[in-house]
Amino acid sequence: MKKVTFLYRDGRHHFLHSALWTEELDANYDIEDFAPSAFKKADVVIGEFLKRAPEKSLNTYVEHFEKEAESQLGHDIWLSINGHGAGFFDHNLGGDEDVLQDVCRAIRDDKVAYINQVWVSEVGNIFIE
């Protein structure tokens, strides 16, 4: 079992918060405003990432960030998958940053986590499609 199974718990929260932040919605919306489908999308993406990422690279990530690994993970996955010019490759992890970045690219390229848009409905629900 991977040492990092705990990363899933708060990773989703920070994945969604990063969506708000990068779309400049964080001033007016919060995690509770996401539609259920957005939570499901986050679960799929993070689950796929944890399944594909090599244990060695994940362990290096956890050791580097220690207590902040859980929150940082969701943030880095969102940024890396969506090509925001930031993410895993911003960290010096002895080459593991490139491995984790490549995992995100593969997930995106396989259309597992293709995110075309983040939008707000008329009633204030946020969707990720």
Backbone as CSV, one residue per row, in Angstrom:
resi,resn,N_x,N_y,N_z,CA_x,CA_y,CA_z,C_x,C_y,C_z
1,MET,0.845,-1.186,0.000,0.000,0.000,0.000,0.885,1.243,0.000
2,LYS,0.492,2.215,-0.770,1.260,3.447,-0.843,1.183,4.198,0.480
3,LYS,2.292,4.794,0.828,2.398,5.591,2.036,1.464,6.799,1.995
4,VAL,0.978,7.170,0.843,0.278,8.434,0.648,-1.226,8.300,0.483
5,THR,-1.816,7.218,0.895,-3.257,7.071,0.697,-4.042,8.171,1.399
6,PHE,-3.491,8.775,2.417,-4.173,9.864,3.112,-4.330,11.102,2.228
7,LEU,-3.554,11.204,1.169,-3.574,12.405,0.333,-4.924,12.673,-0.306
8,TYR,-5.721,11.659,-0.438,-7.017,11.819,-1.097,-7.981,12.668,-0.276
9,ARG,-7.923,12.556,1.035,-8.916,13.159,1.929,-9.116,14.656,1.685
10,ASP,-8.091,15.441,1.805,-8.214,16.881,1.598,-7.764,17.319,0.212
11,GLY,-7.221,16.402,-0.553,-6.791,16.746,-1.903,-7.932,17.289,-2.742
12,ARG,-9.122,16.698,-2.573,-10.278,17.149,-3.348,-10.633,18.588,-3.005
13,HIS,-10.629,18.924,-1.740,-10.948,20.287,-1.313,-10.002,21.294,-1.987
14,HIS,-8.725,20.995,-1.973,-7.745,21.929,-2.525,-7.725,21.915,-4.051
15,PHE,-8.087,20.804,-4.646,-8.267,20.732,-6.096,-9.368,21.709,-6.506
16,LEU,-10.508,21.644,-5.823,-11.638,22.522,-6.145,-11.345,23.979,-5.789
17,HIS,-10.659,24.195,-4.682,-10.297,25.562,-4.327,-9.380,26.161,-5.388
18,SER,-8.472,25.356,-5.929,-7.589,25.840,-6.987,-8.383,26.189,-8.245
19,ALA,-9.452,25.443,-8.504,-10.322,25.773,-9.635,-10.938,27.157,-9.428
20,LEU,-11.413,27.411,-8.225,-11.982,28.735,-7.927,-10.933,29.826,-8.116
21,TRP,-9.749,29.573,-7.586,-8.686,30.567,-7.617,-8.239,30.872,-9.048
22,THR,-7.983,29.835,-9.851,-7.487,30.073,-11.207,-8.540,30.695,-12.113
23,GLU,-9.804,30.472,-11.795,-10.896,31.064,-12.586,-11.367,32.399,-12.002
24,GLU,-10.669,32.861,-10.971,-10.968,34.123,-10.291,-12.400,34.160,-9.753
25,LEU,-12.826,33.028,-9.204,-14.152,32.932,-8.593,-14.089,32.894,-7.075
26,ASP,-12.892,32.817,-6.527,-12.736,32.610,-5.089,-13.199,33.783,-4.225
27,ALA,-13.361,34.955,-4.788,-13.845,36.096,-4.004,-15.344,35.998,-3.717
28,ASN,-16.076,35.301,-4.590,-17.533,35.258,-4.456,-18.119,33.865,-4.222
29,TYR,-17.295,32.835,-4.368,-17.797,31.461,-4.253,-16.892,30.645,-3.346
30,ASP,-17.426,29.518,-2.870,-16.674,28.632,-1.994,-16.897,27.189,-2.456
31,ILE,-16.220,26.278,-1.819,-16.291,24.854,-2.168,-17.741,24.354,-2.165
32,GLU,-18.540,24.817,-1.242,-19.931,24.356,-1.136,-20.772,24.734,-2.352
33,ASP,-20.285,25.656,-3.163,-21.029,26.082,-4.344,-20.855,25.149,-5.544
34,PHE,-19.923,24.218,-5.455,-19.728,23.283,-6.561,-20.898,22.314,-6.653
35,ALA,-21.290,22.002,-7.872,-22.321,20.994,-8.128,-21.754,19.614,-7.777
36,PRO,-22.608,18.653,-7.441,-22.139,17.298,-7.132,-21.250,16.706,-8.230
37,SER,-21.516,17.036,-9.474,-20.704,16.498,-10.569,-19.254,16.996,-10.502
38,ALA,-19.039,18.183,-9.956,-17.678,18.707,-9.812,-16.905,17.914,-8.760
39,PHE,-17.588,17.545,-7.676,-16.941,16.709,-6.657,-16.580,15.348,-7.243
40,LYS,-17.476,14.817,-8.052,-17.218,13.530,-8.683,-16.022,13.631,-9.633
41,LYS,-15.955,14.705,-10.402,-14.832,14.920,-11.321,-13.523,14.987,-10.536
42,ALA,-13.522,15.713,-9.430,-12.321,15.809,-8.593,-11.917,14.438,-8.073
43,ASP,-12.890,13.654,-7.628,-12.603,12.305,-7.133,-11.958,11.444,-8.212
44,VAL,-12.487,11.511,-9.427,-11.956,10.719,-10.537,-10.523,11.136,-10.842
45,VAL,-10.283,12.415,-10.932,-8.958,12.920,-11.288,-7.932,12.555,-10.214
46,ILE,-8.238,12.829,-8.966,-7.286,12.541,-7.891,-7.067,11.036,-7.761
47,GLY,-8.136,10.266,-7.855,-8.003,8.815,-7.782,-7.127,8.278,-8.892
48,GLU,-7.318,8.781,-10.091,-6.508,8.347,-11.236,-5.050,8.747,-11.039
49,PHE,-4.827,9.943,-10.529,-3.461,10.394,-10.276,-2.778,9.478,-9.268
50,LEU,-3.438,9.200,-8.157,-2.836,8.356,-7.119,-2.609,6.931,-7.625
51,LYS,-3.445,6.473,-8.521,-3.283,5.137,-9.088,-2.075,5.085,-10.027
52,ARG,-1.877,6.125,-10.812,-0.824,6.124,-11.831,0.538,6.575,-11.324
53,ALA,0.567,7.422,-10.328,1.846,7.986,-9.872,2.692,6.910,-9.183
54,PRO,3.971,6.853,-9.523,4.847,5.869,-8.879,4.977,6.132,-7.377
55,GLU,5.020,5.059,-6.617,5.098,5.169,-5.159,6.309,5.976,-4.724
56,LYS,7.452,5.762,-5.365,8.662,6.488,-4.994,8.457,7.997,-5.144
57,SER,7.861,8.410,-6.251,7.652,9.836,-6.496,6.667,10.430,-5.492
58,LEU,5.609,9.695,-5.185,4.643,10.172,-4.191,5.277,10.280,-2.815
59,ASN,6.086,9.303,-2.457,6.742,9.349,-1.151,7.711,10.522,-1.062
60,THR,8.420,10.803,-2.147,9.312,11.969,-2.177,8.515,13.247,-1.981
61,TYR,7.362,13.328,-2.622,6.480,14.490,-2.509,6.021,14.679,-1.063
62,VAL,5.584,13.606,-0.446,5.113,13.665,0.943,6.247,14.084,1.882
63,GLU,7.412,13.526,1.692,8.552,13.878,2.546,8.935,15.342,2.361
64,HIS,8.824,15.844,1.151,9.170,17.240,0.863,8.198,18.215,1.540
65,PHE,6.906,17.934,1.442,5.899,18.855,1.959,5.444,18.553,3.382
66,GLU,5.742,17.366,3.866,5.356,16.933,5.201,3.873,17.186,5.450
67,LYS,3.538,18.002,6.417,2.132,18.208,6.805,1.314,18.931,5.741
68,GLU,1.965,19.648,4.846,1.235,20.365,3.798,1.030,19.537,2.538
69,ALA,1.508,18.299,2.518,1.431,17.479,1.299,-0.003,17.297,0.830
70,GLU,-0.899,17.083,1.766,-2.289,16.826,1.400,-2.930,18.023,0.701
71,SER,-2.732,19.203,1.249,-3.329,20.382,0.625,-2.601,20.751,-0.667
72,GLN,-1.303,20.608,-0.691,-0.527,20.970,-1.874,-0.846,20.053,-3.049
73,LEU,-1.140,18.792,-2.769,-1.392,17.832,-3.839,-2.561,18.251,-4.730
74,GLY,-3.700,18.573,-4.137,-4.855,18.980,-4.939,-4.547,20.199,-5.788
75,HIS,-3.835,21.123,-5.213,-3.427,22.346,-5.911,-2.529,22.011,-7.107
76,ASP,-1.502,21.190,-6.863,-0.569,20.848,-7.937,-1.231,20.032,-9.047
77,ILE,-2.143,19.138,-8.686,-2.843,18.362,-9.720,-3.659,19.303,-10.601
78,TRP,-4.433,20.203,-9.982,-5.252,21.129,-10.781,-4.384,21.950,-11.732
79,LEU,-3.320,22.544,-11.205,-2.465,23.396,-12.028,-1.781,22.606,-13.136
80,SER,-1.298,21.419,-12.805,-0.565,20.613,-13.783,-1.465,20.076,-14.884
81,ILE,-2.617,19.565,-14.531,-3.515,18.991,-15.528,-4.054,20.056,-16.475
82,ASN,-4.267,21.237,-15.960,-4.877,22.286,-16.769,-3.875,23.209,-17.443
83,GLY,-2.591,22.905,-17.325,-1.577,23.661,-18.043,-1.477,25.118,-17.647
84,HIS,-1.550,25.390,-16.354,-1.504,26.776,-15.889,-0.083,27.337,-15.782
85,GLY,0.899,26.574,-16.224,2.277,27.054,-16.154,2.875,26.940,-14.776
86,ALA,2.226,26.163,-13.944,2.708,25.910,-12.585,2.231,24.513,-12.199
87,GLY,2.723,24.035,-11.081,2.317,22.704,-10.626,3.497,21.941,-10.075
88,PHE,3.526,20.664,-10.352,4.572,19.817,-9.789,5.972,20.269,-10.171
89,PHE,6.145,20.751,-11.398,7.491,21.106,-11.834,8.035,22.345,-11.133
90,ASP,7.226,22.997,-10.308,7.709,24.139,-9.522,8.537,23.710,-8.310
91,HIS,8.525,22.424,-8.004,9.183,21.920,-6.797,10.451,21.149,-7.162
92,ASN,11.450,21.261,-6.311,12.692,20.522,-6.511,12.586,19.206,-5.743
93,LEU,12.219,18.152,-6.468,12.019,16.843,-5.852,12.992,15.816,-6.408
94,GLY,14.136,16.264,-6.859,15.151,15.351,-7.361,14.746,14.604,-8.619
95,GLY,13.945,15.220,-9.445,13.479,14.600,-10.687,12.067,14.051,-10.588
96,ASP,11.588,13.805,-9.371,10.232,13.281,-9.203,9.168,14.314,-9.588
97,GLU,9.517,15.588,-9.561,8.560,16.609,-10.002,8.198,16.403,-11.471
98,ASP,9.175,16.016,-12.270,8.915,15.763,-13.692,8.064,14.508,-13.887
99,VAL,8.320,13.502,-13.076,7.538,12.263,-13.143,6.072,12.562,-12.827
100,LEU,5.824,13.322,-11.762,4.450,13.642,-11.354,3.773,14.552,-12.378
101,GLN,4.525,15.477,-12.944,3.986,16.346,-13.995,3.580,15.507,-15.208
102,ASP,4.415,14.534,-15.550,4.110,13.657,-16.688,2.868,12.808,-16.429
103,VAL,2.657,12.403,-15.183,1.442,11.656,-14.838,0.218,12.522,-15.127
104,CYS,0.282,13.781,-14.744,-0.845,14.695,-15.006,-1.064,14.897,-16.493
105,ARG,0.009,15.048,-17.237,-0.128,15.209,-18.694,-0.781,13.978,-19.311
106,ALA,-0.380,12.797,-18.856,-0.952,11.559,-19.394,-2.438,11.458,-19.067
107,ILE,-2.811,11.826,-17.857,-4.228,11.800,-17.472,-5.018,12.767,-18.350
108,ARG,-4.472,13.940,-18.558,-5.129,14.933,-19.424,-5.222,14.424,-20.864
109,ASP,-4.127,13.894,-21.371,-4.098,13.421,-22.749,-5.014,12.223,-22.976
110,ASP,-5.211,11.419,-21.945,-6.114,10.263,-22.030,-7.572,10.670,-21.865
111,LYS,-7.805,11.973,-21.704,-9.155,12.538,-21.545,-9.836,12.119,-20.239
112,VAL,-9.066,11.561,-19.300,-9.617,11.232,-17.995,-9.973,12.521,-17.266
113,ALA,-9.153,13.521,-17.446,-9.334,14.764,-16.714,-9.398,15.961,-17.644
114,TYR,-9.929,15.765,-18.798,-10.042,16.897,-19.713,-11.024,17.900,-19.126
115,ILE,-10.556,19.089,-18.885,-11.391,20.130,-18.299,-11.452,21.280,-19.296
116,ASN,-12.602,21.412,-19.899,-12.802,22.420,-20.916,-13.169,23.775,-20.310
117,GLN,-13.967,23.726,-19.246,-14.404,24.986,-18.649,-14.900,24.800,-17.224
118,VAL,-14.838,25.882,-16.503,-15.455,25.992,-15.187,-16.483,27.098,-15.334
119,TRP,-17.711,26.816,-14.964,-18.750,27.832,-15.147,-19.748,27.814,-13.993
120,VAL,-20.435,28.946,-13.845,-21.406,29.131,-12.770,-22.799,29.207,-13.386
121,SER,-23.699,28.396,-12.841,-25.077,28.401,-13.338,-25.819,29.633,-12.817
122,GLU,-27.016,29.831,-13.325,-27.833,30.973,-12.904,-28.165,30.934,-11.420
123,VAL,-28.221,29.750,-10.844,-28.552,29.631,-9.413,-27.300,29.563,-8.538
124,GLY,-26.112,29.724,-9.148,-24.886,29.803,-8.365,-24.139,28.508,-8.158
125,ASN,-24.530,27.435,-8.840,-23.771,26.188,-8.757,-22.607,26.243,-9.734
126,ILE,-21.460,25.739,-9.299,-20.270,25.752,-10.143,-20.080,24.365,-10.740
127,PHE,-19.837,24.343,-12.035,-19.648,23.101,-12.762,-18.240,23.059,-13.367
128,ILE,-17.688,21.865,-13.451,-16.429,21.642,-14.137,-16.727,20.671,-15.269
129,GLU,-16.477,21.093,-16.465,-16.728,20.228,-17.627,-15.497,20.114,-18.488
